[in-house]
Amino acid sequence: MSPRGPGVVIDTNVWISGLLTQTGYPAQLTRQAVRRGQPVFSAATFAELKERLWRPKFDRYLTLEQRKALLGDIESIALWIDVSPAIAANTGSYGEPSSRHTGFL
């Protein structure tokens, strides 16, 4: 457990939904993860969040400055992990299990 609380891995889609709305379960979950725990990211999973959040379709929800600030806040409190080469070899481009390895998890 980190000094901030338990590490919490949150799916990218949940992060995005939680950042775009103030209400609903994704928003509640992401707020609680930040308040009571510590979001866990690898370089690949954070890159996925950044890449997805920069998409133009989110321009009407968050300004570029808001997105930059949110990503900076998340990055500063995250627990960063390194993914071992053995696990990385069995995952897709963003660190999710590859469909070709059905017994991975």
Secondary structure by P-SEA (a helix, b strand, c coil): ccccccbbbbcaaaaaaaaaccccaaaaaaaaaaacbbbbbcaaaaaaaaaaaacccccccccaaaaaaaaaaaaaacbbbbbcaaaaaaccccccccccccccc
